Amino acid sequence: MKRLVVLLAAAVALAGCGGDDGGSAAENGGTTGAKQSGELVVYSGREEELVEPLFERFEDETGIHVDVRYADSAELAATIAEEGDNSPADVFFAQDPGSLGAVDDQLTTLPQAVLDRVDEKFRDSGGRWVGTSGRARVIVFNTDDLTADEVPDSVFDLTDPKWKGKIGIAPTNASFQAFVTAMRLDAGEERTRQWLEDVMANDPKFYEKNTPVVEAVASGEIQVGLVNHYYLYLVEQEQPDAPIENKYLPGHDPGALVSVAGAGVLASAKHPDAAERFVEFLLADEQQRFYTEEAEEAEIPLVDGIPPKEGVPTLDELASRGPAVDLSSFGGELERTLELLNETGYTS
Amino acid sequence: MIRRRAGRGRAPLSLLLPACLTVALLLLPLAYLVVRASGGGGRGWRVLTRSNTLELIWSTGLLVAGVTLVSVTIGVSVAWLTTRTDLPGRRFWAVAAALPLVIPSYVAAFCLLGAFGPRGLLQQLLGVERLPEIYGYWGALAALTLSTYPYVLLLVSAALRGLDPALEEAGRGLGRTPLEVFRRVTLPALRPSIGAGALLVALYTLSDFGVVSLMRYDALTRAIYLQYKSLFDRTPAAVLALVLVVLTALVLWLESRWRRRVSRSGPGTARQARPQRLGRWRWPALAYCSAVVGAFLAVPATVLVYWLARGLDRAEMPWREAANSMTASSLAALAAVVAALPIALLATRYRTRLTALLERLSFAGNALPGIVIALSLVFFAANYASRLYQTLALLVFAYVVRFLPQALAGIESALASVNPRVEEAARALGRGPAAAALTVTVPLIRSGIFAGAALVFLSAMKELPATLLLRPIGFETLATEIWKLTSVGSYSRAAVPALVLIVVSAPFVYFLSSRHEPTEVEHG
């Protein structure tokens, strides 16, 4: 037992000498008293690895210190809902329109000038949140097994029995559910149900998230996966030689949906000016170019005149093929989509 | 016998008050669930009548039963081999077999997938096209067993070391075979520690989300997360979580029935037991221990080191995260034993319906998934205690809610083997009940208290879902660091914080695996 006392003492000592940074960070977040005049609290459902440079730039440029809470978008939406008016958050920076839509009654209307930076299609119809970057649905495929021509031009062709056991899907993931919502709104309820049933007959493999789908395609476990376009670049970071490629569907197809990550300002924000400034900052040309030039995952800039990374189609090209749907209606449509996924056996 | 003898006195207020206060705080998540479940009108209850809710309960039950059975089998057998036989290198095996306790279960799942999954290490090594499917029940069973059987191993080993070997020797003297002695003498004496270990295993399995999600097994926790994730609807999630609470109650009931059948004799004297000679069973026993350690420690360690080697050039040492993890976990360990002590004393020394109920209620949060605990504390703290919200104190409190039963297990098992007459003597000499407990009982059971603290410390080091939502902003721990890197698929970089977590936790397992239950003789 003396050993344990020594251990605990060592742990405390270590914690003490390494804990300076942690301690001060704790003070920042723990108390409501602002240390500096311009402080800002952001809840980020976007991964730290991907967006941290944006926060650093904002701090450099404005001198406003930003405290970021990183977690899953949906969990943060649930957190904001539980916090109610007492939420410490000023800005909610989320992965998907669904998370933003879930708390839109707690968001305030953004200035028209900010909203107008992006096309109407990529923002809330009530002006409470705005898209900050786009992501396209693609079919990712294994280049050892298939050529781009062999990959179907439409998701509706995936019901062919030759794809049996070769399709990867993340049915519990928000991005797949948004895609099914788009299919329902675009191709109709019946056709969507039929598609889900036919694909199910093809024994698709289910994954928890998009990244594991792309990893499974890379490893040859499956041949094609229904995912967002930028996960390819994340997996390539880890496996530079992975035999994977994205196919952007050429025709009008729900599989060519373009969705967004976005941001909104909370009505209860304690630093509303800094919050608005931050959303504006995300839509400035320079930050939009970040997705083209620096970001590892190559999302699509939403502001006019800024091209996407090489190899990624432009927004105009994509938008002309994708389904005509209102992203801000997705929150309300999700319940029906989930029922359908449940009835067809995609989610338990 | 001890309990009955000790149960005569009336529970003193000085213990009842702190115990009631603690239990009331521990019940906050339950209160939150009831509020949420009843809030949605009839919507929440419709979830219950869906046909697949029954399937979920069934598949969850299957997993809990499987993991508990395998964990008890491995835990008890390795404990016996390393404490009661002349197994070569038994000290080494005792520590090595307990070490998987430091591996977070989600890391265990990642590692098993990396080793045995499609195009994993094994497949590359063998050069074969396909391996049997690891996803589903068996994968989940393997990963959860890995992270939970050490609970059984540690509790049973400690009990075995504190057990008077005279009984077993008598059995052998009467010409019984070793197996018969084990079955008829040793095993009955181990019932309480097996029960306590199995309880921790079963409740952990009920609450775990990481493994079932990575192994794609449909358990209740996965359905609860799904409700939060996609529907943003807190009502059905709350209803499903209440189903988990009912299952917890069922597990607790089973455990208390199992415990009731204990025939307890006095602790006797703990002395070094004369080891059972294994003879020609030596090699199979060695092979068995190597298989356990190989599968549950060497495999994950190999995968982590393999990933580390790939990402070493990009690695940063997470010192600050390690310090944060240890600060929060040490505070949680301290708070948990302080909170558990009155409850444990009441439940063992003043056993009445009320005190037994208090003890059982303190398990309420243990089987709930971390997200439910986190959201309930977000709700209460943000709206009713905003000064505490997003402070280290609230995070530590969340750990206590989740892991208090582990502190209880350590303390109660130690209390069971201290003769209450010692305390009665102190009372007779004029000490109050709380004073007697503090000055006499606590020093006697200090090894159990430290064991409970160490168990809580290890669990808090690994905790992820509540940490993510409740930590002070910018407070990064090893677990959140692993989450951050694996969520973008960067396993090679995630291997660094995972290995640091394992290395800083390992000494505590070493301590746990070498302790034994106290006896009066040792201290008297």
Chai-1 contact restraints between the chains, C-beta under 6 A:
chainA,res_idxA,chainB,res_idxB,connection_type,confidence,min_distance_angstrom,max_distance_angstrom,comment,restraint_id
A,M1,B,S447,contact,1.0,0.0,6.0,A-B,restraint_1
A,R3,B,F511,contact,1.0,0.0,6.0,A-B,restraint_2
A,L4,B,F450,contact,1.0,0.0,6.0,A-B,restraint_3
A,L4,B,F511,contact,1.0,0.0,6.0,A-B,restraint_4
A,L7,B,P507,contact,1.0,0.0,6.0,A-B,restraint_5
A,A11,B,M326,contact,1.0,0.0,6.0,A-B,restraint_6
A,A11,B,S330,contact,1.0,0.0,6.0,A-B,restraint_7
A,A15,B,A323,contact,1.0,0.0,6.0,A-B,restraint_8
A,A15,B,M326,contact,1.0,0.0,6.0,A-B,restraint_9
A,A15,B,T327,contact,1.0,0.0,6.0,A-B,restraint_10
A,G18,B,W319,contact,1.0,0.0,6.0,A-B,restraint_11
A,G18,B,R320,contact,1.0,0.0,6.0,A-B,restraint_12
A,G18,B,A323,contact,1.0,0.0,6.0,A-B,restraint_13
A,G19,B,A323,contact,1.0,0.0,6.0,A-B,restraint_14
A,G19,B,T327,contact,1.0,0.0,6.0,A-B,restraint_15
A,D21,B,R320,contact,1.0,0.0,6.0,A-B,restraint_16
A,G22,B,R320,contact,1.0,0.0,6.0,A-B,restraint_17
A,G22,B,A323,contact,1.0,0.0,6.0,A-B,restraint_18
A,G22,B,N324,contact,1.0,0.0,6.0,A-B,restraint_19
A,G22,B,F475,contact,1.0,0.0,6.0,A-B,restraint_20
A,A25,B,G474,contact,1.0,0.0,6.0,A-B,restraint_21
A,A25,B,F475,contact,1.0,0.0,6.0,A-B,restraint_22
A,A26,B,L392,contact,1.0,0.0,6.0,A-B,restraint_23
A,A26,B,P472,contact,1.0,0.0,6.0,A-B,restraint_24
A,A26,B,F475,contact,1.0,0.0,6.0,A-B,restraint_25
A,G29,B,Q390,contact,1.0,0.0,6.0,A-B,restraint_26
A,G29,B,P472,contact,1.0,0.0,6.0,A-B,restraint_27
A,G29,B,I473,contact,1.0,0.0,6.0,A-B,restraint_28
A,G29,B,G474,contact,1.0,0.0,6.0,A-B,restraint_29
A,G30,B,Q390,contact,1.0,0.0,6.0,A-B,restraint_30
A,G30,B,T391,contact,1.0,0.0,6.0,A-B,restraint_31
A,G30,B,P472,contact,1.0,0.0,6.0,A-B,restraint_32
A,E47,B,S487,contact,1.0,0.0,6.0,A-B,restraint_33
A,E47,B,V488,contact,1.0,0.0,6.0,A-B,restraint_34
A,E48,B,K484,contact,1.0,0.0,6.0,A-B,restraint_35
A,E49,B,V488,contact,1.0,0.0,6.0,A-B,restraint_36
A,D67,B,I473,contact,1.0,0.0,6.0,A-B,restraint_37
A,R69,B,I473,contact,1.0,0.0,6.0,A-B,restraint_38
A,A71,B,L468,contact,1.0,0.0,6.0,A-B,restraint_39
A,A71,B,L469,contact,1.0,0.0,6.0,A-B,restraint_40
A,A74,B,Y228,contact,1.0,0.0,6.0,A-B,restraint_41
A,A74,B,K229,contact,1.0,0.0,6.0,A-B,restraint_42
A,A77,B,F232,contact,1.0,0.0,6.0,A-B,restraint_43
A,A78,B,Y228,contact,1.0,0.0,6.0,A-B,restraint_44
A,A78,B,L375,contact,1.0,0.0,6.0,A-B,restraint_45
A,T79,B,V378,contact,1.0,0.0,6.0,A-B,restraint_46
A,T79,B,L469,contact,1.0,0.0,6.0,A-B,restraint_47
A,E82,B,L375,contact,1.0,0.0,6.0,A-B,restraint_48
A,E82,B,V378,contact,1.0,0.0,6.0,A-B,restraint_49
A,E82,B,F379,contact,1.0,0.0,6.0,A-B,restraint_50
A,E83,B,A382,contact,1.0,0.0,6.0,A-B,restraint_51
A,N86,B,A382,contact,1.0,0.0,6.0,A-B,restraint_52
A,N86,B,N383,contact,1.0,0.0,6.0,A-B,restraint_53
A,N86,B,S386,contact,1.0,0.0,6.0,A-B,restraint_54
A,A102,B,F232,contact,1.0,0.0,6.0,A-B,restraint_55
A,T172,B,L226,contact,1.0,0.0,6.0,A-B,restraint_56
A,Q177,B,S230,contact,1.0,0.0,6.0,A-B,restraint_57
A,F206,B,R216,contact,1.0,0.0,6.0,A-B,restraint_58
A,E208,B,S213,contact,1.0,0.0,6.0,A-B,restraint_59
A,T211,B,G489,contact,1.0,0.0,6.0,A-B,restraint_60
A,S219,B,P118,contact,1.0,0.0,6.0,A-B,restraint_61
A,S219,B,R119,contact,1.0,0.0,6.0,A-B,restraint_62
A,E221,B,P118,contact,1.0,0.0,6.0,A-B,restraint_63
A,L234,B,V488,contact,1.0,0.0,6.0,A-B,restraint_64
A,L234,B,G489,contact,1.0,0.0,6.0,A-B,restraint_65
A,V235,B,G489,contact,1.0,0.0,6.0,A-B,restraint_66
A,E238,B,G489,contact,1.0,0.0,6.0,A-B,restraint_67
A,L338,B,S230,contact,1.0,0.0,6.0,A-B,restraint_68
A,L338,B,L231,contact,1.0,0.0,6.0,A-B,restraint_69
A,S348,B,N52,contact,1.0,0.0,6.0,A-B,restraint_70
A,S348,B,D218,contact,1.0,0.0,6.0,A-B,restraint_71
A,S348,B,A223,contact,1.0,0.0,6.0,A-B,restraint_72
